[in-house]
Amino acid sequence: MTINNTGETYLKARVTNCAELALSTQECTKMMNVMPGRQLTIDLPDNMRSKPFVDVYLDTYRDKYSESVRLLK
């Protein structure tokens, strides 16, 4: 999975495919920062790749921009 940040501030990215009632999200969530003007390739663990979707949440540094999307296999 690749995130391309064409903005002027860094993005906080959260990738998850946890069940709605998951007690622990460590195994099904990955968080990272994407610096401005950079492209970041994220290698998802096997347990996240085996599910049919991932949800991606993006926010800017001061939360002026926020977007979420569900990516299907």
PDB file of N, H, CA, C and O in Angstrom:
ATOM      1  N   MET A   1       0.850  -1.157   0.000  1.00  0.00           N
ATOM      2  CA  MET A   1       0.000   0.000   0.000  1.00  0.00           C
ATOM      3  C   MET A   1       0.901   1.226   0.000  1.00  0.00           C
ATOM      4  O   MET A   1       1.901   1.254   0.718  1.00  0.00           O
ATOM      5  N   THR A   2       0.562   2.253  -0.802  1.00  0.00           N
ATOM      6  H   THR A   2      -0.250   2.230  -1.385  1.00  0.00           H
ATOM      7  CA  THR A   2       1.379   3.458  -0.901  1.00  0.00           C
ATOM      8  C   THR A   2       0.527   4.689  -0.644  1.00  0.00           C
ATOM      9  O   THR A   2      -0.579   4.814  -1.170  1.00  0.00           O
ATOM     10  N   ILE A   3       1.055   5.602   0.174  1.00  0.00           N
ATOM     11  H   ILE A   3       1.953   5.501   0.602  1.00  0.00           H
ATOM     12  CA  ILE A   3       0.404   6.886   0.437  1.00  0.00           C
ATOM     13  C   ILE A   3       1.311   7.969  -0.124  1.00  0.00           C
ATOM     14  O   ILE A   3       2.496   8.026   0.204  1.00  0.00           O
ATOM     15  N   ASN A   4       0.753   8.830  -0.972  1.00  0.00           N
ATOM     16  H   ASN A   4      -0.210   8.784  -1.238  1.00  0.00           H
ATOM     17  CA  ASN A   4       1.498   9.927  -1.579  1.00  0.00           C
ATOM     18  C   ASN A   4       0.979  11.234  -0.991  1.00  0.00           C
ATOM     19  O   ASN A   4      -0.157  11.624  -1.260  1.00  0.00           O
ATOM     20  N   ASN A   5       1.794  11.910  -0.197  1.00  0.00           N
ATOM     21  H   ASN A   5       2.717  11.593   0.022  1.00  0.00           H
ATOM     22  CA  ASN A   5       1.397  13.163   0.445  1.00  0.00           C
ATOM     23  C   ASN A   5       1.872  14.333  -0.410  1.00  0.00           C
ATOM     24  O   ASN A   5       3.057  14.665  -0.403  1.00  0.00           O
ATOM     25  N   THR A   6       0.962  14.954  -1.139  1.00  0.00           N
ATOM     26  H   THR A   6      -0.001  14.684  -1.144  1.00  0.00           H
ATOM     27  CA  THR A   6       1.310  16.094  -1.985  1.00  0.00           C
ATOM     28  C   THR A   6       1.070  17.423  -1.273  1.00  0.00           C
ATOM     29  O   THR A   6       1.248  18.489  -1.863  1.00  0.00           O
ATOM     30  N   GLY A   7       0.668  17.360  -0.011  1.00  0.00           N
ATOM     31  H   GLY A   7       0.523  16.495   0.469  1.00  0.00           H
ATOM     32  CA  GLY A   7       0.371  18.570   0.755  1.00  0.00           C
ATOM     33  C   GLY A   7       1.618  19.231   1.319  1.00  0.00           C
ATOM     34  O   GLY A   7       2.745  18.820   1.044  1.00  0.00           O
ATOM     35  N   GLU A   8       1.381  20.276   2.125  1.00  0.00           N
ATOM     36  H   GLU A   8       0.465  20.610   2.348  1.00  0.00           H
ATOM     37  CA  GLU A   8       2.479  21.052   2.703  1.00  0.00           C
ATOM     38  C   GLU A   8       2.692  20.763   4.184  1.00  0.00           C
ATOM     39  O   GLU A   8       3.531  21.401   4.820  1.00  0.00           O
ATOM     40  N   THR A   9       1.953  19.820   4.738  1.00  0.00           N
ATOM     41  H   THR A   9       1.272  19.302   4.222  1.00  0.00           H
ATOM     42  CA  THR A   9       2.107  19.431   6.137  1.00  0.00           C
ATOM     43  C   THR A   9       2.078  17.913   6.216  1.00  0.00           C
ATOM     44  O   THR A   9       1.615  17.242   5.293  1.00  0.00           O
ATOM     45  N   TYR A  10       2.575  17.380   7.318  1.00  0.00           N
ATOM     46  H   TYR A  10       2.951  17.925   8.067  1.00  0.00           H
ATOM     47  CA  TYR A  10       2.592  15.925   7.386  1.00  0.00           C
ATOM     48  C   TYR A  10       1.205  15.367   7.672  1.00  0.00           C
ATOM     49  O   TYR A  10       0.355  16.031   8.266  1.00  0.00           O
ATOM     50  N   LEU A  11       1.000  14.128   7.233  1.00  0.00           N
ATOM     51  H   LEU A  11       1.691  13.589   6.751  1.00  0.00           H
ATOM     52  CA  LEU A  11      -0.262  13.432   7.450  1.00  0.00           C
ATOM     53  C   LEU A  11      -0.082  12.369   8.523  1.00  0.00           C
ATOM     54  O   LEU A  11       0.924  11.660   8.550  1.00  0.00           O
ATOM     55  N   LYS A  12      -1.063  12.270   9.400  1.00  0.00           N
ATOM     56  H   LYS A  12      -1.880  12.846   9.378  1.00  0.00           H
ATOM     57  CA  LYS A  12      -1.137  11.159  10.336  1.00  0.00           C
ATOM     58  C   LYS A  12      -1.999  10.108   9.654  1.00  0.00           C
ATOM     59  O   LYS A  12      -3.156  10.369   9.326  1.00  0.00           O
ATOM     60  N   ALA A  13      -1.451   8.939   9.443  1.00  0.00           N
ATOM     61  H   ALA A  13      -0.511   8.727   9.710  1.00  0.00           H
ATOM     62  CA  ALA A  13      -2.172   7.876   8.750  1.00  0.00           C
ATOM     63  C   ALA A  13      -2.386   6.701   9.695  1.00  0.00           C
ATOM     64  O   ALA A  13      -1.479   6.290  10.419  1.00  0.00           O
ATOM     65  N   ARG A  14      -3.600   6.173   9.672  1.00  0.00           N
ATOM     66  H   ARG A  14      -4.337   6.507   9.084  1.00  0.00           H
ATOM     67  CA  ARG A  14      -3.924   4.975  10.458  1.00  0.00           C
ATOM     68  C   ARG A  14      -4.594   3.988   9.518  1.00  0.00           C
ATOM     69  O   ARG A  14      -5.586   4.311   8.864  1.00  0.00           O
ATOM     70  N   VAL A  15      -4.046   2.792   9.457  1.00  0.00           N
ATOM     71  H   VAL A  15      -3.240   2.530   9.988  1.00  0.00           H
ATOM     72  CA  VAL A  15      -4.580   1.726   8.613  1.00  0.00           C
ATOM     73  C   VAL A  15      -5.067   0.629   9.550  1.00  0.00           C
ATOM     74  O   VAL A  15      -4.316   0.163  10.407  1.00  0.00           O
ATOM     75  N   THR A  16      -6.316   0.217   9.391  1.00  0.00           N
ATOM     76  H   THR A  16      -6.926   0.595   8.695  1.00  0.00           H
ATOM     77  CA  THR A  16      -6.877  -0.775  10.304  1.00  0.00           C
ATOM     78  C   THR A  16      -7.865  -1.687   9.587  1.00  0.00           C
ATOM     79  O   THR A  16      -8.484  -1.298   8.597  1.00  0.00           O
ATOM     80  N   ASN A  17      -7.999  -2.888  10.094  1.00  0.00           N
ATOM     81  H   ASN A  17      -7.495  -3.204  10.898  1.00  0.00           H
ATOM     82  CA  ASN A  17      -9.079  -3.775   9.664  1.00  0.00           C
ATOM     83  C   ASN A  17      -9.539  -4.622  10.851  1.00  0.00           C
ATOM     84  O   ASN A  17      -9.779  -5.824  10.727  1.00  0.00           O
ATOM     85  N   CYS A  18      -9.653  -3.970  11.986  1.00  0.00           N
ATOM     86  H   CYS A  18      -9.458  -2.994  12.087  1.00  0.00           H
ATOM     87  CA  CYS A  18     -10.111  -4.620  13.219  1.00  0.00           C
ATOM     88  C   CYS A  18     -11.608  -4.907  13.147  1.00  0.00           C
ATOM     89  O   CYS A  18     -12.366  -4.199  12.483  1.00  0.00           O
ATOM     90  N   ALA A  19     -12.008  -5.951  13.842  1.00  0.00           N
ATOM     91  H   ALA A  19     -11.392  -6.525  14.382  1.00  0.00           H
ATOM     92  CA  ALA A  19     -13.435  -6.221  14.009  1.00  0.00           C
ATOM     93  C   ALA A  19     -14.030  -5.105  14.860  1.00  0.00           C
ATOM     94  O   ALA A  19     -13.325  -4.496  15.664  1.00  0.00           O
ATOM     95  N   GLU A  20     -15.306  -4.836  14.691  1.00  0.00           N
ATOM     96  H   GLU A  20     -15.879  -5.330  14.037  1.00  0.00           H
ATOM     97  CA  GLU A  20     -15.953  -3.728  15.410  1.00  0.00           C
ATOM     98  C   GLU A  20     -15.786  -3.821  16.917  1.00  0.00           C
ATOM     99  O   GLU A  20     -15.610  -2.799  17.581  1.00  0.00           O
ATOM    100  N   LEU A  21     -15.837  -5.006  17.460  1.00  0.00           N
ATOM    101  H   LEU A  21     -15.980  -5.836  16.921  1.00  0.00           H
ATOM    102  CA  LEU A  21     -15.772  -5.183  18.911  1.00  0.00           C
ATOM    103  C   LEU A  21     -14.410  -5.704  19.378  1.00  0.00           C
ATOM    104  O   LEU A  21     -14.331  -6.364  20.415  1.00  0.00           O
ATOM    105  N   ALA A  22     -13.353  -5.425  18.642  1.00  0.00           N
ATOM    106  H   ALA A  22     -13.416  -4.889  17.800  1.00  0.00           H
ATOM    107  CA  ALA A  22     -12.025  -5.913  19.013  1.00  0.00           C
ATOM    108  C   ALA A  22     -11.581  -5.317  20.343  1.00  0.00           C
ATOM    109  O   ALA A  22     -11.682  -4.109  20.557  1.00  0.00           O
ATOM    110  N   LEU A  23     -11.092  -6.173  21.232  1.00  0.00           N
ATOM    111  H   LEU A  23     -11.011  -7.154  21.058  1.00  0.00           H
ATOM    112  CA  LEU A  23     -10.599  -5.711  22.529  1.00  0.00           C
ATOM    113  C   LEU A  23      -9.202  -5.112  22.409  1.00  0.00           C
ATOM    114  O   LEU A  23      -8.871  -4.157  23.110  1.00  0.00           O
ATOM    115  N   SER A  24      -8.392  -5.668  21.529  1.00  0.00           N
ATOM    116  H   SER A  24      -8.661  -6.445  20.960  1.00  0.00           H
ATOM    117  CA  SER A  24      -7.042  -5.166  21.315  1.00  0.00           C
ATOM    118  C   SER A  24      -6.880  -4.830  19.837  1.00  0.00           C
ATOM    119  O   SER A  24      -7.280  -5.611  18.973  1.00  0.00           O
ATOM    120  N   THR A  25      -6.299  -3.680  19.546  1.00  0.00           N
ATOM    121  H   THR A  25      -5.975  -3.045  20.248  1.00  0.00           H
ATOM    122  CA  THR A  25      -6.136  -3.267  18.149  1.00  0.00           C
ATOM    123  C   THR A  25      -4.683  -3.337  17.690  1.00  0.00           C
ATOM    124  O   THR A  25      -4.379  -2.949  16.561  1.00  0.00           O
ATOM    125  N   GLN A  26      -3.787  -3.820  18.534  1.00  0.00           N
ATOM    126  H   GLN A  26      -4.034  -4.135  19.450  1.00  0.00           H
ATOM    127  CA  GLN A  26      -2.368  -3.866  18.177  1.00  0.00           C
ATOM    128  C   GLN A  26      -2.092  -4.757  16.972  1.00  0.00           C
ATOM    129  O   GLN A  26      -1.207  -4.456  16.171  1.00  0.00           O
ATOM    130  N   GLU A  27      -2.832  -5.839  16.835  1.00  0.00           N
ATOM    131  H   GLU A  27      -3.552  -6.084  17.485  1.00  0.00           H
ATOM    132  CA  GLU A  27      -2.598  -6.791  15.751  1.00  0.00           C
ATOM    133  C   GLU A  27      -3.259  -6.379  14.438  1.00  0.00           C
ATOM    134  O   GLU A  27      -2.945  -6.943  13.390  1.00  0.00           O
ATOM    135  N   CYS A  28      -4.163  -5.414  14.478  1.00  0.00           N
ATOM    136  H   CYS A  28      -4.419  -4.956  15.329  1.00  0.00           H
ATOM    137  CA  CYS A  28      -4.932  -5.085  13.270  1.00  0.00           C
ATOM    138  C   CYS A  28      -4.881  -3.593  12.925  1.00  0.00           C
ATOM    139  O   CYS A  28      -5.690  -3.122  12.125  1.00  0.00           O
ATOM    140  N   THR A  29      -3.949  -2.848  13.513  1.00  0.00           N
ATOM    141  H   THR A  29      -3.293  -3.230  14.163  1.00  0.00           H
ATOM    142  CA  THR A  29      -3.821  -1.417  13.236  1.00  0.00           C
ATOM    143  C   THR A  29      -2.355  -1.054  13.050  1.00  0.00           C
ATOM    144  O   THR A  29      -1.482  -1.547  13.764  1.00  0.00           O
ATOM    145  N   LYS A  30      -2.105  -0.195  12.089  1.00  0.00           N
ATOM    146  H   LYS A  30      -2.815   0.205  11.509  1.00  0.00           H
ATOM    147  CA  LYS A  30      -0.761   0.313  11.849  1.00  0.00           C
ATOM    148  C   LYS A  30      -0.864   1.825  11.721  1.00  0.00           C
ATOM    149  O   LYS A  30      -1.707   2.329  10.980  1.00  0.00           O
ATOM    150  N   MET A  31      -0.001   2.561  12.447  1.00  0.00           N
ATOM    151  H   MET A  31       0.685   2.151  13.049  1.00  0.00           H
ATOM    152  CA  MET A  31      -0.023   4.025  12.409  1.00  0.00           C
ATOM    153  C   MET A  31       1.335   4.534  11.954  1.00  0.00           C
ATOM    154  O   MET A  31       2.373   3.963  12.290  1.00  0.00           O
ATOM    155  N   MET A  32       1.312   5.630  11.176  1.00  0.00           N
ATOM    156  H   MET A  32       0.469   6.094  10.903  1.00  0.00           H
ATOM    157  CA  MET A  32       2.554   6.229  10.701  1.00  0.00           C
ATOM    158  C   MET A  32       2.316   7.681  10.328  1.00  0.00           C
ATOM    159  O   MET A  32       1.174   8.110  10.167  1.00  0.00           O
ATOM    160  N   ASN A  33       3.400   8.438  10.190  1.00  0.00           N
ATOM    161  H   ASN A  33       4.328   8.090  10.320  1.00  0.00           H
ATOM    162  CA  ASN A  33       3.348   9.823   9.717  1.00  0.00           C
ATOM    163  C   ASN A  33       3.959   9.867   8.329  1.00  0.00           C
ATOM    164  O   ASN A  33       4.994   9.249   8.078  1.00  0.00           O
ATOM    165  N   VAL A  34       3.317  10.601   7.425  1.00  0.00           N
ATOM    166  H   VAL A  34       2.477  11.103   7.628  1.00  0.00           H
ATOM    167  CA  VAL A  34       3.818  10.748   6.058  1.00  0.00           C
ATOM    168  C   VAL A  34       4.223  12.206   5.887  1.00  0.00           C
ATOM    169  O   VAL A  34       3.386  13.107   5.942  1.00  0.00           O
ATOM    170  N   MET A  35       5.507  12.422   5.680  1.00  0.00           N
ATOM    171  H   MET A  35       6.187  11.690   5.634  1.00  0.00           H
ATOM    172  CA  MET A  35       6.038  13.777   5.573  1.00  0.00           C
ATOM    173  C   MET A  35       5.548  14.453   4.293  1.00  0.00           C
ATOM    174  O   MET A  35       5.236  13.774   3.315  1.00  0.00           O
ATOM    175  N   PRO A  36       5.477  15.803   4.293  1.00  0.00           N
ATOM    176  CA  PRO A  36       4.997  16.519   3.104  1.00  0.00           C
ATOM    177  C   PRO A  36       5.908  16.286   1.898  1.00  0.00           C
ATOM    178  O   PRO A  36       7.132  16.242   2.018  1.00  0.00           O
ATOM    179  N   GLY A  37       5.278  16.140   0.745  1.00  0.00           N
ATOM    180  H   GLY A  37       4.283  16.176   0.648  1.00  0.00           H
ATOM    181  CA  GLY A  37       6.027  15.948  -0.489  1.00  0.00           C
ATOM    182  C   GLY A  37       6.661  14.573  -0.614  1.00  0.00           C
ATOM    183  O   GLY A  37       7.518  14.365  -1.473  1.00  0.00           O
ATOM    184  N   ARG A  38       6.256  13.636   0.225  1.00  0.00           N
ATOM    185  H   ARG A  38       5.559  13.805   0.922  1.00  0.00           H
ATOM    186  CA  ARG A  38       6.861  12.306   0.216  1.00  0.00           C
ATOM    187  C   ARG A  38       5.832  11.238  -0.131  1.00  0.00           C
ATOM    188  O   ARG A  38       4.622  11.433  -0.009  1.00  0.00           O
ATOM    189  N   GLN A  39       6.358  10.117  -0.561  1.00  0.00           N
ATOM    190  H   GLN A  39       7.340   9.958  -0.660  1.00  0.00           H
ATOM    191  CA  GLN A  39       5.554   8.940  -0.844  1.00  0.00           C
ATOM    192  C   GLN A  39       6.023   7.850   0.110  1.00  0.00           C
ATOM    193  O   GLN A  39       7.223   7.594   0.209  1.00  0.00           O
ATOM    194  N   LEU A  40       5.106   7.209   0.806  1.00  0.00           N
ATOM    195  H   LEU A  40       4.131   7.417   0.725  1.00  0.00           H
ATOM    196  CA  LEU A  40       5.456   6.176   1.781  1.00  0.00           C
ATOM    197  C   LEU A  40       4.775   4.872   1.395  1.00  0.00           C
ATOM    198  O   LEU A  40       3.554   4.815   1.244  1.00  0.00           O
ATOM    199  N   THR A  41       5.578   3.827   1.238  1.00  0.00           N
ATOM    200  H   THR A  41       6.570   3.873   1.361  1.00  0.00           H
ATOM    201  CA  THR A  41       5.046   2.499   0.975  1.00  0.00           C
ATOM    202  C   THR A  41       4.974   1.755   2.296  1.00  0.00           C
ATOM    203  O   THR A  41       5.957   1.674   3.033  1.00  0.00           O
ATOM    204  N   ILE A  42       3.802   1.213   2.587  1.00  0.00           N
ATOM    205  H   ILE A  42       3.003   1.278   1.989  1.00  0.00           H
ATOM    206  CA  ILE A  42       3.541   0.539   3.851  1.00  0.00           C
ATOM    207  C   ILE A  42       3.414  -0.953   3.584  1.00  0.00           C
ATOM    208  O   ILE A  42       2.603  -1.380   2.763  1.00  0.00           O
ATOM    209  N   ASP A  43       4.219  -1.735   4.281  1.00  0.00           N
ATOM    210  H   ASP A  43       4.878  -1.387   4.948  1.00  0.00           H
ATOM    211  CA  ASP A  43       4.147  -3.187   4.169  1.00  0.00           C
ATOM    212  C   ASP A  43       3.240  -3.697   5.281  1.00  0.00           C
ATOM    213  O   ASP A  43       3.618  -3.681   6.452  1.00  0.00           O
ATOM    214  N   LEU A  44       2.060  -4.145   4.918  1.00  0.00           N
ATOM    215  H   LEU A  44       1.753  -4.158   3.967  1.00  0.00           H
ATOM    216  CA  LEU A  44       1.097  -4.624   5.908  1.00  0.00           C
ATOM    217  C   LEU A  44       1.454  -6.038   6.350  1.00  0.00           C
ATOM    218  O   LEU A  44       1.873  -6.854   5.528  1.00  0.00           O
ATOM    219  N   PRO A  45       1.292  -6.339   7.646  1.00  0.00           N
ATOM    220  CA  PRO A  45       1.557  -7.694   8.125  1.00  0.00           C
ATOM    221  C   PRO A  45       0.578  -8.704   7.516  1.00  0.00           C
ATOM    222  O   PRO A  45      -0.498  -8.336   7.045  1.00  0.00           O
ATOM    223  N   ASP A  46       0.965  -9.962   7.535  1.00  0.00           N
ATOM    224  H   ASP A  46       1.839 -10.261   7.918  1.00  0.00           H
ATOM    225  CA  ASP A  46       0.144 -11.027   6.933  1.00  0.00           C
ATOM    226  C   ASP A  46      -1.277 -11.050   7.477  1.00  0.00           C
ATOM    227  O   ASP A  46      -2.227 -11.233   6.716  1.00  0.00           O
ATOM    228  N   ASN A  47      -1.432 -10.867   8.789  1.00  0.00           N
ATOM    229  H   ASN A  47      -0.660 -10.719   9.407  1.00  0.00           H
ATOM    230  CA  ASN A  47      -2.775 -10.933   9.367  1.00  0.00           C
ATOM    231  C   ASN A  47      -3.674  -9.808   8.857  1.00  0.00           C
ATOM    232  O   ASN A  47      -4.895  -9.962   8.843  1.00  0.00           O
ATOM    233  N   MET A  48      -3.095  -8.679   8.436  1.00  0.00           N
ATOM    234  H   MET A  48      -2.103  -8.554   8.448  1.00  0.00           H
ATOM    235  CA  MET A  48      -3.902  -7.594   7.870  1.00  0.00           C
ATOM    236  C   MET A  48      -4.156  -7.824   6.382  1.00  0.00           C
ATOM    237  O   MET A  48      -5.193  -7.414   5.861  1.00  0.00           O
ATOM    238  N   ARG A  49      -3.225  -8.471   5.699  1.00  0.00           N
ATOM    239  H   ARG A  49      -2.382  -8.804   6.122  1.00  0.00           H
ATOM    240  CA  ARG A  49      -3.391  -8.735   4.265  1.00  0.00           C
ATOM    241  C   ARG A  49      -4.411  -9.834   3.992  1.00  0.00           C
ATOM    242  O   ARG A  49      -4.956  -9.916   2.892  1.00  0.00           O
ATOM    243  N   SER A  50      -4.670 -10.674   4.983  1.00  0.00           N
ATOM    244  H   SER A  50      -4.227 -10.608   5.877  1.00  0.00           H
ATOM    245  CA  SER A  50      -5.573 -11.807   4.762  1.00  0.00           C
ATOM    246  C   SER A  50      -7.051 -11.399   4.767  1.00  0.00           C
ATOM    247  O   SER A  50      -7.903 -12.171   4.327  1.00  0.00           O
ATOM    248  N   LYS A  51      -7.354 -10.223   5.249  1.00  0.00           N
ATOM    249  H   LYS A  51      -6.662  -9.597   5.607  1.00  0.00           H
ATOM    250  CA  LYS A  51      -8.754  -9.764   5.285  1.00  0.00           C
ATOM    251  C   LYS A  51      -9.120  -9.085   3.963  1.00  0.00           C
ATOM    252  O   LYS A  51      -8.229  -8.637   3.242  1.00  0.00           O
ATOM    253  N   PRO A  52     -10.419  -8.999   3.630  1.00  0.00           N
ATOM    254  CA  PRO A  52     -10.833  -8.464   2.322  1.00  0.00           C
ATOM    255  C   PRO A  52     -10.794  -6.938   2.210  1.00  0.00           C
ATOM    256  O   PRO A  52     -11.073  -6.399   1.139  1.00  0.00           O
ATOM    257  N   PHE A  53     -10.454  -6.230   3.296  1.00  0.00           N
ATOM    258  H   PHE A  53     -10.227  -6.668   4.166  1.00  0.00           H
ATOM    259  CA  PHE A  53     -10.455  -4.766   3.245  1.00  0.00           C
ATOM    260  C   PHE A  53      -9.494  -4.201   4.287  1.00  0.00           C
ATOM    261  O   PHE A  53      -9.078  -4.896   5.214  1.00  0.00           O
ATOM    262  N   VAL A  54      -9.151  -2.916   4.113  1.00  0.00           N
ATOM    263  H   VAL A  54      -9.489  -2.352   3.360  1.00  0.00           H
ATOM    264  CA  VAL A  54      -8.503  -2.114   5.160  1.00  0.00           C
ATOM    265  C   VAL A  54      -9.166  -0.745   5.150  1.00  0.00           C
ATOM    266  O   VAL A  54      -9.539  -0.235   4.094  1.00  0.00           O
ATOM    267  N   ASP A  55      -9.308  -0.162   6.313  1.00  0.00           N
ATOM    268  H   ASP A  55      -9.005  -0.576   7.171  1.00  0.00           H
ATOM    269  CA  ASP A  55      -9.805   1.204   6.438  1.00  0.00           C
ATOM    270  C   ASP A  55      -8.606   2.120   6.642  1.00  0.00           C
ATOM    271  O   ASP A  55      -7.728   1.836   7.456  1.00  0.00           O
ATOM    272  N   VAL A  56      -8.577   3.219   5.895  1.00  0.00           N
ATOM    273  H   VAL A  56      -9.290   3.449   5.233  1.00  0.00           H
ATOM    274  CA  VAL A  56      -7.471   4.171   5.977  1.00  0.00           C
ATOM    275  C   VAL A  56      -8.027   5.500   6.468  1.00  0.00           C
ATOM    276  O   VAL A  56      -8.988   6.028   5.908  1.00  0.00           O
ATOM    277  N   TYR A  57      -7.415   6.037   7.520  1.00  0.00           N
ATOM    278  H   TYR A  57      -6.635   5.609   7.975  1.00  0.00           H
ATOM    279  CA  TYR A  57      -7.806   7.328   8.092  1.00  0.00           C
ATOM    280  C   TYR A  57      -6.614   8.267   7.970  1.00  0.00           C
ATOM    281  O   TYR A  57      -5.512   7.938   8.409  1.00  0.00           O
ATOM    282  N   LEU A  58      -6.835   9.440   7.373  1.00  0.00           N
ATOM    283  H   LEU A  58      -7.731   9.707   7.017  1.00  0.00           H
ATOM    284  CA  LEU A  58      -5.782  10.436   7.193  1.00  0.00           C
ATOM    285  C   LEU A  58      -6.200  11.742   7.856  1.00  0.00           C
ATOM    286  O   LEU A  58      -7.335  12.191   7.693  1.00  0.00           O
ATOM    287  N   ASP A  59      -5.291  12.346   8.599  1.00  0.00           N
ATOM    288  H   ASP A  59      -4.369  11.982   8.732  1.00  0.00           H
ATOM    289  CA  ASP A  59      -5.526  13.642   9.241  1.00  0.00           C
ATOM    290  C   ASP A  59      -4.268  14.474   9.096  1.00  0.00           C
ATOM    291  O   ASP A  59      -3.160  13.938   9.119  1.00  0.00           O
ATOM    292  N   THR A  60      -4.430  15.795   8.946  1.00  0.00           N
ATOM    293  H   THR A  60      -5.330  16.231   8.927  1.00  0.00           H
ATOM    294  CA  THR A  60      -3.274  16.678   8.958  1.00  0.00           C
ATOM    295  C   THR A  60      -2.861  16.953  10.393  1.00  0.00           C
ATOM    296  O   THR A  60      -3.552  16.577  11.340  1.00  0.00           O
ATOM    297  N   TYR A  61      -1.732  17.608  10.534  1.00  0.00           N
ATOM    298  H   TYR A  61      -1.171  17.913   9.765  1.00  0.00           H
ATOM    299  CA  TYR A  61      -1.129  17.887  11.835  1.00  0.00           C
ATOM    300  C   TYR A  61      -2.114  18.497  12.822  1.00  0.00           C
ATOM    301  O   TYR A  61      -2.208  18.031  13.958  1.00  0.00           O
ATOM    302  N   ARG A  62      -2.830  19.503  12.426  1.00  0.00           N
ATOM    303  H   ARG A  62      -2.753  19.881  11.503  1.00  0.00           H
ATOM    304  CA  ARG A  62      -3.785  20.160  13.329  1.00  0.00           C
ATOM    305  C   ARG A  62      -5.234  19.827  12.989  1.00  0.00           C
ATOM    306  O   ARG A  62      -6.152  20.577  13.321  1.00  0.00           O
ATOM    307  N   ASP A  63      -5.420  18.710  12.333  1.00  0.00           N
ATOM    308  H   ASP A  63      -4.675  18.101  12.064  1.00  0.00           H
ATOM    309  CA  ASP A  63      -6.749  18.188  12.003  1.00  0.00           C
ATOM    310  C   ASP A  63      -7.601  19.133  11.157  1.00  0.00           C
ATOM    311  O   ASP A  63      -8.827  19.121  11.260  1.00  0.00           O
ATOM    312  N   LYS A  64      -6.954  19.955  10.318  1.00  0.00           N
ATOM    313  H   LYS A  64      -5.958  19.965  10.234  1.00  0.00           H
ATOM    314  CA  LYS A  64      -7.712  20.821   9.404  1.00  0.00           C
ATOM    315  C   LYS A  64      -8.294  20.005   8.254  1.00  0.00           C
ATOM    316  O   LYS A  64      -9.315  20.375   7.674  1.00  0.00           O
ATOM    317  N   TYR A  65      -7.640  18.900   7.933  1.00  0.00           N
ATOM    318  H   TYR A  65      -6.811  18.599   8.405  1.00  0.00           H
ATOM    319  CA  TYR A  65      -8.093  18.013   6.861  1.00  0.00           C
ATOM    320  C   TYR A  65      -8.220  16.613   7.439  1.00  0.00           C
ATOM    321  O   TYR A  65      -7.351  16.153   8.180  1.00  0.00           O
ATOM    322  N   SER A  66      -9.291  15.955   7.099  1.00  0.00           N
ATOM    323  H   SER A  66      -9.997  16.329   6.497  1.00  0.00           H
ATOM    324  CA  SER A  66      -9.505  14.595   7.572  1.00  0.00           C
ATOM    325  C   SER A  66     -10.239  13.822   6.489  1.00  0.00           C
ATOM    326  O   SER A  66     -11.180  14.333   5.880  1.00  0.00           O
ATOM    327  N   GLU A  67      -9.810  12.599   6.253  1.00  0.00           N
ATOM    328  H   GLU A  67      -9.046  12.185   6.748  1.00  0.00           H
ATOM    329  CA  GLU A  67     -10.464  11.764   5.248  1.00  0.00           C
ATOM    330  C   GLU A  67     -10.346  10.305   5.668  1.00  0.00           C
ATOM    331  O   GLU A  67      -9.354   9.894   6.269  1.00  0.00           O
ATOM    332  N   SER A  68     -11.360   9.544   5.346  1.00  0.00           N
ATOM    333  H   SER A  68     -12.166   9.878   4.858  1.00  0.00           H
ATOM    334  CA  SER A  68     -11.298   8.103   5.579  1.00  0.00           C
ATOM    335  C   SER A  68     -11.840   7.389   4.352  1.00  0.00           C
ATOM    336  O   SER A  68     -12.737   7.880   3.666  1.00  0.00           O
ATOM    337  N   VAL A  69     -11.277   6.226   4.096  1.00  0.00           N
ATOM    338  H   VAL A  69     -10.549   5.827   4.653  1.00  0.00           H
ATOM    339  CA  VAL A  69     -11.681   5.449   2.929  1.00  0.00           C
ATOM    340  C   VAL A  69     -11.492   3.966   3.248  1.00  0.00           C
ATOM    341  O   VAL A  69     -10.567   3.594   3.971  1.00  0.00           O
ATOM    342  N   ARG A  70     -12.363   3.131   2.712  1.00  0.00           N
ATOM    343  H   ARG A  70     -13.114   3.433   2.125  1.00  0.00           H
ATOM    344  CA  ARG A  70     -12.216   1.678   2.841  1.00  0.00           C
ATOM    345  C   ARG A  70     -11.687   1.153   1.513  1.00  0.00           C
ATOM    346  O   ARG A  70     -12.296   1.365   0.465  1.00  0.00           O
ATOM    347  N   LEU A  71     -10.561   0.474   1.564  1.00  0.00           N
ATOM    348  H   LEU A  71     -10.066   0.302   2.416  1.00  0.00           H
ATOM    349  CA  LEU A  71      -9.962  -0.119   0.375  1.00  0.00           C
ATOM    350  C   LEU A  71     -10.272  -1.607   0.357  1.00  0.00           C
ATOM    351  O   LEU A  71     -10.047  -2.311   1.342  1.00  0.00           O
ATOM    352  N   LEU A  72     -10.790  -2.081  -0.769  1.00  0.00           N
ATOM    353  H   LEU A  72     -10.973  -1.509  -1.569  1.00  0.00           H
ATOM    354  CA  LEU A  72     -11.124  -3.491  -0.931  1.00  0.00           C
ATOM    355  C   LEU A  72     -10.035  -4.188  -1.725  1.00  0.00           C
ATOM    356  O   LEU A  72      -9.343  -3.564  -2.530  1.00  0.00           O
ATOM    357  N   LYS A  73      -9.890  -5.473  -1.496  1.00  0.00           N
ATOM    358  H   LYS A  73     -10.452  -5.979  -0.843  1.00  0.00           H
ATOM    359  CA  LYS A  73      -8.899  -6.253  -2.255  1.00  0.00           C
ATOM    360  C   LYS A  73      -9.250  -6.300  -3.711  1.00  0.00           C
ATOM    361  O   LYS A  73      -8.530  -6.912  -4.500  1.00  0.00           O
TER     362      LYS A  73
END
